[in-house]
Structure formats: structure tokens, C-alpha cells
Amino acid sequence: MAKSSKQIQNFLTAVGADPTYDVQIVPRSESCAEPGDVVFFRYSLGTGPGSRAERLLLVTKPVTRDAATGNLLLYGFKLPADGDYTPASLNTLYTSGDYGVDDLRTYIMTNLYGQLKRIRKQ
């Protein structure tokens, strides 16, 4: 699997996920992730150098299709780069819903750049 950013590598180490066995490349479809999964990807913020930011997302809702545009939408809690996560803390975060409304994000799948990778909840 291609080398991930330092943020992603640190996250995988913190949660004890082996990049070779625990990380899956998944299609950009309605079945790419379930609530409680963590996905990571590069997201297009526009054009030009530095316009693609890496995102680490705890999925909070099923992937849906926008009725007006037909775009597939990915919903979740954007995990901060400096977070100190463990499998237990991610499970607690997901099950308790202890994240603010300002922390929730919606991503349009057509704006994802490169591969979408998933770490399935345990």
C-alpha cells in the first residue's frame, strides 16, 4: 500500500492498525463505509498547488445520495491531526456522539482525490 502522511501513520500506530492488513482500499460507493468506520482520503479544495488536503474521518451516518444533485455524500466527524486516539476512545466517541455540530463534515465523493481507504470498526 502506498505510504500515507505522517498524520495517518501516527493514527494507525495509535489505534494499533496494521496498514498492510487493517486498511482497505474501498470504492467510492454507497457501500464504502458504515457508521463507526474510519476513512481517510485526500479532498480537493480547489485548483493549484496545495489544494488537496488529507482528511481522517469517523463516519457517523450511512453514505447517501443527494436528491437534488445526485452526488454521493460522506458524513462524519473530522478527527483532529493532534488527537490521541485508541480503539476504545474512537468507540466511545462514536457511541456517545460526544462531538459538536461544528465538528461534523459532509464530503462530496466526486471531490475525493486518489484512493478512499477504510479502517473497519472492531
Jmol script that loads the backbone (N, CA, C; Angstrom):
load data "model"
ATOM      1  N   MET A   1       0.849  -1.172   0.000  1.00  0.00           N
ATOM      2  CA  MET A   1       0.000   0.000   0.000  1.00  0.00           C
ATOM      3  C   MET A   1       0.893   1.233   0.000  1.00  0.00           C
ATOM      4  N   ALA A   2       0.489   2.264  -0.729  1.00  0.00           N
ATOM      5  CA  ALA A   2       1.277   3.489  -0.816  1.00  0.00           C
ATOM      6  C   ALA A   2       1.447   4.109   0.562  1.00  0.00           C
ATOM      7  N   LYS A   3       2.561   4.799   0.736  1.00  0.00           N
ATOM      8  CA  LYS A   3       2.871   5.423   2.012  1.00  0.00           C
ATOM      9  C   LYS A   3       1.893   6.559   2.307  1.00  0.00           C
ATOM     10  N   SER A   4       1.413   6.605   3.523  1.00  0.00           N
ATOM     11  CA  SER A   4       0.463   7.627   3.946  1.00  0.00           C
ATOM     12  C   SER A   4       1.209   8.761   4.625  1.00  0.00           C
ATOM     13  N   SER A   5       0.485   9.852   4.876  1.00  0.00           N
ATOM     14  CA  SER A   5       1.079  11.004   5.548  1.00  0.00           C
ATOM     15  C   SER A   5       1.472  10.643   6.977  1.00  0.00           C
ATOM     16  N   LYS A   6       2.261  11.494   7.578  1.00  0.00           N
ATOM     17  CA  LYS A   6       2.699  11.300   8.964  1.00  0.00           C
ATOM     18  C   LYS A   6       1.481  11.251   9.900  1.00  0.00           C
ATOM     19  N   GLN A   7       0.488  12.101   9.643  1.00  0.00           N
ATOM     20  CA  GLN A   7      -0.726  12.108  10.465  1.00  0.00           C
ATOM     21  C   GLN A   7      -1.408  10.744  10.415  1.00  0.00           C
ATOM     22  N   ILE A   8      -1.557  10.188   9.228  1.00  0.00           N
ATOM     23  CA  ILE A   8      -2.219   8.893   9.075  1.00  0.00           C
ATOM     24  C   ILE A   8      -1.375   7.796   9.704  1.00  0.00           C
ATOM     25  N   GLN A   9      -0.070   7.822   9.491  1.00  0.00           N
ATOM     26  CA  GLN A   9       0.810   6.818  10.097  1.00  0.00           C
ATOM     27  C   GLN A   9       0.718   6.859  11.615  1.00  0.00           C
ATOM     28  N   ASN A  10       0.733   8.068  12.196  1.00  0.00           N
ATOM     29  CA  ASN A  10       0.613   8.200  13.653  1.00  0.00           C
ATOM     30  C   ASN A  10      -0.732   7.680  14.148  1.00  0.00           C
ATOM     31  N   PHE A  11      -1.802   7.959  13.408  1.00  0.00           N
ATOM     32  CA  PHE A  11      -3.123   7.485  13.786  1.00  0.00           C
ATOM     33  C   PHE A  11      -3.158   5.958  13.768  1.00  0.00           C
ATOM     34  N   LEU A  12      -2.664   5.348  12.687  1.00  0.00           N
ATOM     35  CA  LEU A  12      -2.665   3.892  12.582  1.00  0.00           C
ATOM     36  C   LEU A  12      -1.874   3.257  13.719  1.00  0.00           C
ATOM     37  N   THR A  13      -0.738   3.845  14.064  1.00  0.00           N
ATOM     38  CA  THR A  13       0.071   3.337  15.170  1.00  0.00           C
ATOM     39  C   THR A  13      -0.691   3.449  16.485  1.00  0.00           C
ATOM     40  N   ALA A  14      -1.340   4.602  16.714  1.00  0.00           N
ATOM     41  CA  ALA A  14      -2.068   4.828  17.970  1.00  0.00           C
ATOM     42  C   ALA A  14      -3.206   3.846  18.167  1.00  0.00           C
ATOM     43  N   VAL A  15      -3.902   3.498  17.090  1.00  0.00           N
ATOM     44  CA  VAL A  15      -5.045   2.586  17.230  1.00  0.00           C
ATOM     45  C   VAL A  15      -4.654   1.129  16.996  1.00  0.00           C
ATOM     46  N   GLY A  16      -3.370   0.893  16.739  1.00  0.00           N
ATOM     47  CA  GLY A  16      -2.894  -0.480  16.574  1.00  0.00           C
ATOM     48  C   GLY A  16      -3.323  -1.128  15.276  1.00  0.00           C
ATOM     49  N   ALA A  17      -3.520  -0.322  14.232  1.00  0.00           N
ATOM     50  CA  ALA A  17      -3.932  -0.858  12.931  1.00  0.00           C
ATOM     51  C   ALA A  17      -2.699  -1.091  12.061  1.00  0.00           C
ATOM     52  N   ASP A  18      -2.601  -2.264  11.497  1.00  0.00           N
ATOM     53  CA  ASP A  18      -1.508  -2.597  10.590  1.00  0.00           C
ATOM     54  C   ASP A  18      -1.910  -2.137   9.193  1.00  0.00           C
ATOM     55  N   PRO A  19      -1.153  -1.217   8.579  1.00  0.00           N
ATOM     56  CA  PRO A  19      -1.522  -0.710   7.250  1.00  0.00           C
ATOM     57  C   PRO A  19      -1.667  -1.809   6.196  1.00  0.00           C
ATOM     58  N   THR A  20      -0.946  -2.902   6.359  1.00  0.00           N
ATOM     59  CA  THR A  20      -0.996  -3.982   5.383  1.00  0.00           C
ATOM     60  C   THR A  20      -2.272  -4.807   5.495  1.00  0.00           C
ATOM     61  N   TYR A  21      -2.764  -5.012   6.715  1.00  0.00           N
ATOM     62  CA  TYR A  21      -3.902  -5.917   6.926  1.00  0.00           C
ATOM     63  C   TYR A  21      -5.203  -5.220   7.326  1.00  0.00           C
ATOM     64  N   ASP A  22      -5.112  -4.110   8.033  1.00  0.00           N
ATOM     65  CA  ASP A  22      -6.310  -3.483   8.593  1.00  0.00           C
ATOM     66  C   ASP A  22      -6.873  -2.336   7.753  1.00  0.00           C
ATOM     67  N   VAL A  23      -6.113  -1.865   6.799  1.00  0.00           N
ATOM     68  CA  VAL A  23      -6.552  -0.757   5.948  1.00  0.00           C
ATOM     69  C   VAL A  23      -6.959  -1.319   4.592  1.00  0.00           C
ATOM     70  N   GLN A  24      -8.165  -0.991   4.166  1.00  0.00           N
ATOM     71  CA  GLN A  24      -8.678  -1.479   2.877  1.00  0.00           C
ATOM     72  C   GLN A  24      -8.934  -0.310   1.944  1.00  0.00           C
ATOM     73  N   ILE A  25      -8.575  -0.474   0.687  1.00  0.00           N
ATOM     74  CA  ILE A  25      -8.962   0.487  -0.334  1.00  0.00           C
ATOM     75  C   ILE A  25     -10.383   0.114  -0.736  1.00  0.00           C
ATOM     76  N   VAL A  26     -11.280   1.087  -0.710  1.00  0.00           N
ATOM     77  CA  VAL A  26     -12.687   0.815  -0.997  1.00  0.00           C
ATOM     78  C   VAL A  26     -13.167   1.716  -2.135  1.00  0.00           C
ATOM     79  N   PRO A  27     -14.178   1.260  -2.871  1.00  0.00           N
ATOM     80  CA  PRO A  27     -14.713   2.088  -3.964  1.00  0.00           C
ATOM     81  C   PRO A  27     -15.510   3.265  -3.410  1.00  0.00           C
ATOM     82  N   ARG A  28     -15.594   4.309  -4.191  1.00  0.00           N
ATOM     83  CA  ARG A  28     -16.423   5.457  -3.812  1.00  0.00           C
ATOM     84  C   ARG A  28     -17.868   5.124  -4.168  1.00  0.00           C
ATOM     85  N   SER A  29     -18.510   4.434  -3.263  1.00  0.00           N
ATOM     86  CA  SER A  29     -19.883   3.990  -3.484  1.00  0.00           C
ATOM     87  C   SER A  29     -20.646   4.064  -2.171  1.00  0.00           C
ATOM     88  N   GLU A  30     -21.920   3.752  -2.226  1.00  0.00           N
ATOM     89  CA  GLU A  30     -22.749   3.788  -1.025  1.00  0.00           C
ATOM     90  C   GLU A  30     -22.334   2.739  -0.006  1.00  0.00           C
ATOM     91  N   SER A  31     -21.570   1.739  -0.433  1.00  0.00           N
ATOM     92  CA  SER A  31     -21.146   0.683   0.479  1.00  0.00           C
ATOM     93  C   SER A  31     -19.702   0.849   0.961  1.00  0.00           C
ATOM     94  N   CYS A  32     -19.098   2.019   0.771  1.00  0.00           N
ATOM     95  CA  CYS A  32     -17.687   2.198   1.116  1.00  0.00           C
ATOM     96  C   CYS A  32     -17.432   2.202   2.621  1.00  0.00           C
ATOM     97  N   ALA A  33     -18.405   2.631   3.412  1.00  0.00           N
ATOM     98  CA  ALA A  33     -18.198   2.713   4.860  1.00  0.00           C
ATOM     99  C   ALA A  33     -19.533   2.650   5.585  1.00  0.00           C
ATOM    100  N   GLU A  34     -19.458   2.155   6.803  1.00  0.00           N
ATOM    101  CA  GLU A  34     -20.616   2.116   7.690  1.00  0.00           C
ATOM    102  C   GLU A  34     -20.356   3.060   8.851  1.00  0.00           C
ATOM    103  N   PRO A  35     -21.409   3.530   9.513  1.00  0.00           N
ATOM    104  CA  PRO A  35     -21.192   4.358  10.692  1.00  0.00           C
ATOM    105  C   PRO A  35     -20.282   3.643  11.700  1.00  0.00           C
ATOM    106  N   GLY A  36     -19.291   4.368  12.201  1.00  0.00           N
ATOM    107  CA  GLY A  36     -18.315   3.824  13.132  1.00  0.00           C
ATOM    108  C   GLY A  36     -16.986   3.491  12.475  1.00  0.00           C
ATOM    109  N   ASP A  37     -16.961   3.375  11.140  1.00  0.00           N
ATOM    110  CA  ASP A  37     -15.701   3.148  10.419  1.00  0.00           C
ATOM    111  C   ASP A  37     -14.913   4.450  10.370  1.00  0.00           C
ATOM    112  N   VAL A  38     -13.610   4.331  10.219  1.00  0.00           N
ATOM    113  CA  VAL A  38     -12.753   5.487   9.979  1.00  0.00           C
ATOM    114  C   VAL A  38     -12.281   5.390   8.541  1.00  0.00           C
ATOM    115  N   VAL A  39     -12.406   6.486   7.802  1.00  0.00           N
ATOM    116  CA  VAL A  39     -11.914   6.533   6.429  1.00  0.00           C
ATOM    117  C   VAL A  39     -10.906   7.665   6.320  1.00  0.00           C
ATOM    118  N   PHE A  40      -9.990   7.522   5.379  1.00  0.00           N
ATOM    119  CA  PHE A  40      -9.090   8.632   5.098  1.00  0.00           C
ATOM    120  C   PHE A  40      -8.890   8.754   3.606  1.00  0.00           C
ATOM    121  N   PHE A  41      -8.657  10.004   3.205  1.00  0.00           N
ATOM    122  CA  PHE A  41      -8.625  10.337   1.789  1.00  0.00           C
ATOM    123  C   PHE A  41      -8.045  11.736   1.626  1.00  0.00           C
ATOM    124  N   ARG A  42      -7.736  12.077   0.383  1.00  0.00           N
ATOM    125  CA  ARG A  42      -7.342  13.438   0.042  1.00  0.00           C
ATOM    126  C   ARG A  42      -8.560  14.093  -0.586  1.00  0.00           C
ATOM    127  N   TYR A  43      -8.811  15.351  -0.219  1.00  0.00           N
ATOM    128  CA  TYR A  43     -10.002  16.053  -0.662  1.00  0.00           C
ATOM    129  C   TYR A  43      -9.602  17.292  -1.438  1.00  0.00           C
ATOM    130  N   SER A  44     -10.240  17.507  -2.560  1.00  0.00           N
ATOM    131  CA  SER A  44      -9.940  18.655  -3.404  1.00  0.00           C
ATOM    132  C   SER A  44     -10.578  19.909  -2.819  1.00  0.00           C
ATOM    133  N   LEU A  45      -9.752  20.916  -2.573  1.00  0.00           N
ATOM    134  CA  LEU A  45     -10.247  22.187  -2.045  1.00  0.00           C
ATOM    135  C   LEU A  45     -10.277  23.265  -3.126  1.00  0.00           C
ATOM    136  N   GLY A  46      -9.947  22.903  -4.332  1.00  0.00           N
ATOM    137  CA  GLY A  46      -9.889  23.867  -5.430  1.00  0.00           C
ATOM    138  C   GLY A  46      -8.811  23.442  -6.405  1.00  0.00           C
ATOM    139  N   THR A  47      -8.212  24.411  -7.062  1.00  0.00           N
ATOM    140  CA  THR A  47      -7.151  24.114  -8.020  1.00  0.00           C
ATOM    141  C   THR A  47      -5.836  24.702  -7.555  1.00  0.00           C
ATOM    142  N   GLY A  48      -4.765  24.204  -8.102  1.00  0.00           N
ATOM    143  CA  GLY A  48      -3.450  24.736  -7.793  1.00  0.00           C
ATOM    144  C   GLY A  48      -2.719  23.924  -6.748  1.00  0.00           C
ATOM    145  N   PRO A  49      -1.436  24.264  -6.534  1.00  0.00           N
ATOM    146  CA  PRO A  49      -0.615  23.534  -5.557  1.00  0.00           C
ATOM    147  C   PRO A  49      -1.191  23.666  -4.144  1.00  0.00           C
ATOM    148  N   GLY A  50      -1.137  22.583  -3.427  1.00  0.00           N
ATOM    149  CA  GLY A  50      -1.617  22.593  -2.044  1.00  0.00           C
ATOM    150  C   GLY A  50      -3.123  22.630  -1.914  1.00  0.00           C
ATOM    151  N   SER A  51      -3.833  22.309  -3.005  1.00  0.00           N
ATOM    152  CA  SER A  51      -5.291  22.402  -2.948  1.00  0.00           C
ATOM    153  C   SER A  51      -5.946  21.092  -2.518  1.00  0.00           C
ATOM    154  N   ARG A  52      -5.137  20.105  -2.179  1.00  0.00           N
ATOM    155  CA  ARG A  52      -5.694  18.826  -1.729  1.00  0.00           C
ATOM    156  C   ARG A  52      -5.254  18.571  -0.302  1.00  0.00           C
ATOM    157  N   ALA A  53      -6.206  18.489   0.587  1.00  0.00           N
ATOM    158  CA  ALA A  53      -5.908  18.274   1.995  1.00  0.00           C
ATOM    159  C   ALA A  53      -6.272  16.845   2.377  1.00  0.00           C
ATOM    160  N   GLU A  54      -5.466  16.249   3.249  1.00  0.00           N
ATOM    161  CA  GLU A  54      -5.776  14.894   3.710  1.00  0.00           C
ATOM    162  C   GLU A  54      -6.767  14.970   4.856  1.00  0.00           C
ATOM    163  N   ARG A  55      -7.735  14.078   4.831  1.00  0.00           N
ATOM    164  CA  ARG A  55      -8.778  14.039   5.851  1.00  0.00           C
ATOM    165  C   ARG A  55      -8.826  12.662   6.493  1.00  0.00           C
ATOM    166  N   LEU A  56      -9.089  12.664   7.788  1.00  0.00           N
ATOM    167  CA  LEU A  56      -9.283  11.456   8.577  1.00  0.00           C
ATOM    168  C   LEU A  56     -10.657  11.625   9.193  1.00  0.00           C
ATOM    169  N   LEU A  57     -11.592  10.733   8.874  1.00  0.00           N
ATOM    170  CA  LEU A  57     -12.990  10.943   9.199  1.00  0.00           C
ATOM    171  C   LEU A  57     -13.589   9.737   9.903  1.00  0.00           C
ATOM    172  N   LEU A  58     -14.247   9.972  11.042  1.00  0.00           N
ATOM    173  CA  LEU A  58     -15.029   8.947  11.726  1.00  0.00           C
ATOM    174  C   LEU A  58     -16.447   9.042  11.156  1.00  0.00           C
ATOM    175  N   VAL A  59     -16.876   8.033  10.405  1.00  0.00           N
ATOM    176  CA  VAL A  59     -18.168   8.065   9.717  1.00  0.00           C
ATOM    177  C   VAL A  59     -19.293   7.990  10.752  1.00  0.00           C
ATOM    178  N   THR A  60     -20.252   8.922  10.637  1.00  0.00           N
ATOM    179  CA  THR A  60     -21.347   8.982  11.615  1.00  0.00           C
ATOM    180  C   THR A  60     -22.706   8.629  11.033  1.00  0.00           C
ATOM    181  N   LYS A  61     -22.845   8.646   9.701  1.00  0.00           N
ATOM    182  CA  LYS A  61     -24.112   8.308   9.042  1.00  0.00           C
ATOM    183  C   LYS A  61     -23.801   7.447   7.825  1.00  0.00           C
ATOM    184  N   PRO A  62     -24.780   6.698   7.354  1.00  0.00           N
ATOM    185  CA  PRO A  62     -24.552   5.953   6.110  1.00  0.00           C
ATOM    186  C   PRO A  62     -24.322   6.911   4.940  1.00  0.00           C
ATOM    187  N   VAL A  63     -23.573   6.462   3.946  1.00  0.00           N
ATOM    188  CA  VAL A  63     -23.359   7.246   2.735  1.00  0.00           C
ATOM    189  C   VAL A  63     -24.697   7.375   2.021  1.00  0.00           C
ATOM    190  N   THR A  64     -25.028   8.583   1.579  1.00  0.00           N
ATOM    191  CA  THR A  64     -26.296   8.804   0.895  1.00  0.00           C
ATOM    192  C   THR A  64     -26.074   9.549  -0.414  1.00  0.00           C
ATOM    193  N   ARG A  65     -27.103   9.580  -1.211  1.00  0.00           N
ATOM    194  CA  ARG A  65     -27.068  10.313  -2.477  1.00  0.00           C
ATOM    195  C   ARG A  65     -27.956  11.543  -2.326  1.00  0.00           C
ATOM    196  N   ASP A  66     -27.410  12.712  -2.657  1.00  0.00           N
ATOM    197  CA  ASP A  66     -28.160  13.961  -2.587  1.00  0.00           C
ATOM    198  C   ASP A  66     -29.268  13.930  -3.642  1.00  0.00           C
ATOM    199  N   ALA A  67     -30.500  14.180  -3.234  1.00  0.00           N
ATOM    200  CA  ALA A  67     -31.638  14.092  -4.152  1.00  0.00           C
ATOM    201  C   ALA A  67     -31.578  15.155  -5.243  1.00  0.00           C
ATOM    202  N   ALA A  68     -31.076  16.337  -4.924  1.00  0.00           N
ATOM    203  CA  ALA A  68     -31.070  17.423  -5.898  1.00  0.00           C
ATOM    204  C   ALA A  68     -29.940  17.283  -6.924  1.00  0.00           C
ATOM    205  N   THR A  69     -28.746  16.887  -6.468  1.00  0.00           N
ATOM    206  CA  THR A  69     -27.582  16.863  -7.360  1.00  0.00           C
ATOM    207  C   THR A  69     -27.189  15.461  -7.812  1.00  0.00           C
ATOM    208  N   GLY A  70     -27.573  14.458  -7.059  1.00  0.00           N
ATOM    209  CA  GLY A  70     -27.164  13.092  -7.369  1.00  0.00           C
ATOM    210  C   GLY A  70     -25.790  12.744  -6.835  1.00  0.00           C
ATOM    211  N   ASN A  71     -25.126  13.680  -6.134  1.00  0.00           N
ATOM    212  CA  ASN A  71     -23.805  13.428  -5.569  1.00  0.00           C
ATOM    213  C   ASN A  71     -23.877  12.465  -4.397  1.00  0.00           C
ATOM    214  N   LEU A  72     -22.887  11.565  -4.300  1.00  0.00           N
ATOM    215  CA  LEU A  72     -22.765  10.724  -3.110  1.00  0.00           C
ATOM    216  C   LEU A  72     -22.115  11.561  -2.016  1.00  0.00           C
ATOM    217  N   LEU A  73     -22.681  11.490  -0.819  1.00  0.00           N
ATOM    218  CA  LEU A  73     -22.195  12.292   0.301  1.00  0.00           C
ATOM    219  C   LEU A  73     -21.685  11.401   1.427  1.00  0.00           C
ATOM    220  N   LEU A  74     -20.538  11.766   1.971  1.00  0.00           N
ATOM    221  CA  LEU A  74     -19.902  11.063   3.075  1.00  0.00           C
ATOM    222  C   LEU A  74     -19.978  11.968   4.297  1.00  0.00           C
ATOM    223  N   TYR A  75     -20.597  11.483   5.389  1.00  0.00           N
ATOM    224  CA  TYR A  75     -20.811  12.266   6.595  1.00  0.00           C
ATOM    225  C   TYR A  75     -19.924  11.741   7.716  1.00  0.00           C
ATOM    226  N   GLY A  76     -19.382  12.664   8.510  1.00  0.00           N
ATOM    227  CA  GLY A  76     -18.628  12.192   9.656  1.00  0.00           C
ATOM    228  C   GLY A  76     -18.023  13.297  10.480  1.00  0.00           C
ATOM    229  N   PHE A  77     -17.286  12.864  11.491  1.00  0.00           N
ATOM    230  CA  PHE A  77     -16.577  13.728  12.417  1.00  0.00           C
ATOM    231  C   PHE A  77     -15.121  13.778  11.963  1.00  0.00           C
ATOM    232  N   LYS A  78     -14.633  14.961  11.619  1.00  0.00           N
ATOM    233  CA  LYS A  78     -13.248  15.111  11.199  1.00  0.00           C
ATOM    234  C   LYS A  78     -12.353  14.975  12.429  1.00  0.00           C
ATOM    235  N   LEU A  79     -11.507  13.946  12.406  1.00  0.00           N
ATOM    236  CA  LEU A  79     -10.612  13.708  13.542  1.00  0.00           C
ATOM    237  C   LEU A  79      -9.445  14.683  13.482  1.00  0.00           C
ATOM    238  N   PRO A  80      -9.182  15.424  14.555  1.00  0.00           N
ATOM    239  CA  PRO A  80      -8.068  16.363  14.566  1.00  0.00           C
ATOM    240  C   PRO A  80      -6.720  15.656  14.404  1.00  0.00           C
ATOM    241  N   ALA A  81      -5.802  16.327  13.744  1.00  0.00           N
ATOM    242  CA  ALA A  81      -4.476  15.757  13.473  1.00  0.00           C
ATOM    243  C   ALA A  81      -3.721  15.447  14.756  1.00  0.00           C
ATOM    244  N   ASP A  82      -3.937  16.237  15.794  1.00  0.00           N
ATOM    245  CA  ASP A  82      -3.167  16.064  17.028  1.00  0.00           C
ATOM    246  C   ASP A  82      -3.904  15.236  18.075  1.00  0.00           C
ATOM    247  N   GLY A  83      -4.956  14.543  17.665  1.00  0.00           N
ATOM    248  CA  GLY A  83      -5.725  13.735  18.612  1.00  0.00           C
ATOM    249  C   GLY A  83      -4.942  12.531  19.099  1.00  0.00           C
ATOM    250  N   ASP A  84      -5.214  12.115  20.325  1.00  0.00           N
ATOM    251  CA  ASP A  84      -4.569  10.952  20.922  1.00  0.00           C
ATOM    252  C   ASP A  84      -5.625   9.856  21.007  1.00  0.00           C
ATOM    253  N   TYR A  85      -5.734   9.054  19.946  1.00  0.00           N
ATOM    254  CA  TYR A  85      -6.814   8.086  19.834  1.00  0.00           C
ATOM    255  C   TYR A  85      -6.358   6.667  20.102  1.00  0.00           C
ATOM    256  N   THR A  86      -7.289   5.899  20.639  1.00  0.00           N
ATOM    257  CA  THR A  86      -7.124   4.460  20.813  1.00  0.00           C
ATOM    258  C   THR A  86      -8.396   3.832  20.258  1.00  0.00           C
ATOM    259  N   PRO A  87      -8.411   2.525  20.003  1.00  0.00           N
ATOM    260  CA  PRO A  87      -9.666   1.910  19.561  1.00  0.00           C
ATOM    261  C   PRO A  87     -10.817   2.177  20.536  1.00  0.00           C
ATOM    262  N   ALA A  88     -10.514   2.124  21.832  1.00  0.00           N
ATOM    263  CA  ALA A  88     -11.560   2.351  22.837  1.00  0.00           C
ATOM    264  C   ALA A  88     -12.079   3.783  22.790  1.00  0.00           C
ATOM    265  N   SER A  89     -11.183   4.759  22.628  1.00  0.00           N
ATOM    266  CA  SER A  89     -11.633   6.156  22.605  1.00  0.00           C
ATOM    267  C   SER A  89     -12.442   6.461  21.349  1.00  0.00           C
ATOM    268  N   LEU A  90     -12.090   5.831  20.221  1.00  0.00           N
ATOM    269  CA  LEU A  90     -12.879   6.019  18.997  1.00  0.00           C
ATOM    270  C   LEU A  90     -14.266   5.409  19.152  1.00  0.00           C
ATOM    271  N   ASN A  91     -14.323   4.236  19.775  1.00  0.00           N
ATOM    272  CA  ASN A  91     -15.615   3.594  20.010  1.00  0.00           C
ATOM    273  C   ASN A  91     -16.475   4.449  20.931  1.00  0.00           C
ATOM    274  N   THR A  92     -15.876   4.988  21.976  1.00  0.00           N
ATOM    275  CA  THR A  92     -16.602   5.856  22.904  1.00  0.00           C
ATOM    276  C   THR A  92     -17.085   7.113  22.195  1.00  0.00           C
ATOM    277  N   LEU A  93     -16.223   7.704  21.383  1.00  0.00           N
ATOM    278  CA  LEU A  93     -16.593   8.901  20.637  1.00  0.00           C
ATOM    279  C   LEU A  93     -17.780   8.619  19.724  1.00  0.00           C
ATOM    280  N   TYR A  94     -17.728   7.503  19.027  1.00  0.00           N
ATOM    281  CA  TYR A  94     -18.813   7.161  18.104  1.00  0.00           C
ATOM    282  C   TYR A  94     -20.109   6.832  18.846  1.00  0.00           C
ATOM    283  N   THR A  95     -20.031   5.967  19.856  1.00  0.00           N
ATOM    284  CA  THR A  95     -21.255   5.516  20.529  1.00  0.00           C
ATOM    285  C   THR A  95     -21.891   6.609  21.386  1.00  0.00           C
ATOM    286  N   SER A  96     -21.062   7.482  21.970  1.00  0.00           N
ATOM    287  CA  SER A  96     -21.615   8.539  22.809  1.00  0.00           C
ATOM    288  C   SER A  96     -22.088   9.734  21.988  1.00  0.00           C
ATOM    289  N   GLY A  97     -21.569   9.858  20.761  1.00  0.00           N
ATOM    290  CA  GLY A  97     -21.920  11.020  19.947  1.00  0.00           C
ATOM    291  C   GLY A  97     -21.385  12.299  20.556  1.00  0.00           C
ATOM    292  N   ASP A  98     -20.270  12.184  21.279  1.00  0.00           N
ATOM    293  CA  ASP A  98     -19.714  13.312  22.022  1.00  0.00           C
ATOM    294  C   ASP A  98     -18.837  14.195  21.132  1.00  0.00           C
ATOM    295  N   TYR A  99     -19.417  14.680  20.050  1.00  0.00           N
ATOM    296  CA  TYR A  99     -18.721  15.623  19.189  1.00  0.00           C
ATOM    297  C   TYR A  99     -19.705  16.731  18.861  1.00  0.00           C
ATOM    298  N   GLY A 100     -19.201  17.915  18.729  1.00  0.00           N
ATOM    299  CA  GLY A 100     -20.069  19.054  18.489  1.00  0.00           C
ATOM    300  C   GLY A 100     -20.544  19.126  17.048  1.00  0.00           C
ATOM    301  N   VAL A 101     -21.628  19.850  16.839  1.00  0.00           N
ATOM    302  CA  VAL A 101     -22.172  20.026  15.494  1.00  0.00           C
ATOM    303  C   VAL A 101     -21.132  20.682  14.586  1.00  0.00           C
ATOM    304  N   ASP A 102     -20.310  21.564  15.138  1.00  0.00           N
ATOM    305  CA  ASP A 102     -19.276  22.231  14.344  1.00  0.00           C
ATOM    306  C   ASP A 102     -18.195  21.267  13.882  1.00  0.00           C
ATOM    307  N   ASP A 103     -18.096  20.098  14.514  1.00  0.00           N
ATOM    308  CA  ASP A 103     -17.071  19.116  14.162  1.00  0.00           C
ATOM    309  C   ASP A 103     -17.526  18.172  13.045  1.00  0.00           C
ATOM    310  N   LEU A 104     -18.812  18.195  12.720  1.00  0.00           N
ATOM    311  CA  LEU A 104     -19.332  17.300  11.690  1.00  0.00           C
ATOM    312  C   LEU A 104     -19.069  17.878  10.304  1.00  0.00           C
ATOM    313  N   ARG A 105     -18.739  17.004   9.364  1.00  0.00           N
ATOM    314  CA  ARG A 105     -18.431  17.416   7.995  1.00  0.00           C
ATOM    315  C   ARG A 105     -19.196  16.555   6.999  1.00  0.00           C
ATOM    316  N   THR A 106     -19.447  17.126   5.842  1.00  0.00           N
ATOM    317  CA  THR A 106     -20.036  16.417   4.718  1.00  0.00           C
ATOM    318  C   THR A 106     -19.081  16.566   3.543  1.00  0.00           C
ATOM    319  N   TYR A 107     -18.726  15.451   2.921  1.00  0.00           N
ATOM    320  CA  TYR A 107     -17.822  15.475   1.774  1.00  0.00           C
ATOM    321  C   TYR A 107     -18.528  14.915   0.550  1.00  0.00           C
ATOM    322  N   ILE A 108     -18.340  15.573  -0.578  1.00  0.00           N
ATOM    323  CA  ILE A 108     -18.871  15.104  -1.860  1.00  0.00           C
ATOM    324  C   ILE A 108     -17.848  14.139  -2.442  1.00  0.00           C
ATOM    325  N   MET A 109     -18.268  12.918  -2.717  1.00  0.00           N
ATOM    326  CA  MET A 109     -17.326  11.883  -3.148  1.00  0.00           C
ATOM    327  C   MET A 109     -16.615  12.198  -4.453  1.00  0.00           C
ATOM    328  N   THR A 110     -17.245  12.953  -5.335  1.00  0.00           N
ATOM    329  CA  THR A 110     -16.562  13.286  -6.590  1.00  0.00           C
ATOM    330  C   THR A 110     -15.386  14.230  -6.364  1.00  0.00           C
ATOM    331  N   ASN A 111     -15.313  14.875  -5.193  1.00  0.00           N
ATOM    332  CA  ASN A 111     -14.189  15.754  -4.879  1.00  0.00           C
ATOM    333  C   ASN A 111     -13.057  15.035  -4.157  1.00  0.00           C
ATOM    334  N   LEU A 112     -13.210  13.722  -3.941  1.00  0.00           N
ATOM    335  CA  LEU A 112     -12.118  12.947  -3.347  1.00  0.00           C
ATOM    336  C   LEU A 112     -11.053  12.756  -4.402  1.00  0.00           C
ATOM    337  N   TYR A 113      -9.806  12.859  -3.988  1.00  0.00           N
ATOM    338  CA  TYR A 113      -8.684  12.707  -4.902  1.00  0.00           C
ATOM    339  C   TYR A 113      -7.939  11.429  -4.529  1.00  0.00           C
ATOM    340  N   GLY A 114      -7.716  10.595  -5.490  1.00  0.00           N
ATOM    341  CA  GLY A 114      -6.995   9.354  -5.216  1.00  0.00           C
ATOM    342  C   GLY A 114      -7.891   8.322  -4.550  1.00  0.00           C
ATOM    343  N   GLN A 115      -7.268   7.490  -3.739  1.00  0.00           N
ATOM    344  CA  GLN A 115      -7.975   6.355  -3.143  1.00  0.00           C
ATOM    345  C   GLN A 115      -8.705   6.733  -1.854  1.00  0.00           C
ATOM    346  N   LEU A 116      -9.796   6.034  -1.636  1.00  0.00           N
ATOM    347  CA  LEU A 116     -10.534   6.113  -0.378  1.00  0.00           C
ATOM    348  C   LEU A 116     -10.163   4.872   0.399  1.00  0.00           C
ATOM    349  N   LYS A 117      -9.662   5.043   1.619  1.00  0.00           N
ATOM    350  CA  LYS A 117      -9.215   3.907   2.436  1.00  0.00           C
ATOM    351  C   LYS A 117     -10.041   3.845   3.703  1.00  0.00           C
ATOM    352  N   ARG A 118     -10.277   2.626   4.160  1.00  0.00           N
ATOM    353  CA  ARG A 118     -11.149   2.410   5.317  1.00  0.00           C
ATOM    354  C   ARG A 118     -10.472   1.537   6.352  1.00  0.00           C
ATOM    355  N   ILE A 119     -10.733   1.881   7.608  1.00  0.00           N
ATOM    356  CA  ILE A 119     -10.383   1.024   8.739  1.00  0.00           C
ATOM    357  C   ILE A 119     -11.722   0.621   9.340  1.00  0.00           C
ATOM    358  N   ARG A 120     -12.045  -0.642   9.246  1.00  0.00           N
ATOM    359  CA  ARG A 120     -13.352  -1.120   9.704  1.00  0.00           C
ATOM    360  C   ARG A 120     -13.401  -1.139  11.214  1.00  0.00           C
ATOM    361  N   LYS A 121     -14.541  -0.704  11.776  1.00  0.00           N
ATOM    362  CA  LYS A 121     -14.705  -0.726  13.231  1.00  0.00           C
ATOM    363  C   LYS A 121     -14.619  -2.155  13.744  1.00  0.00           C
ATOM    364  N   GLN A 122     -14.128  -2.306  14.935  1.00  0.00           N
ATOM    365  CA  GLN A 122     -13.947  -3.636  15.527  1.00  0.00           C
ATOM    366  C   GLN A 122     -15.188  -4.074  16.252  1.00  0.00           C
TER     367      GLN A 122
END
end "model"
wireframe off; spacefill off
backbone 0.3
color backbone group
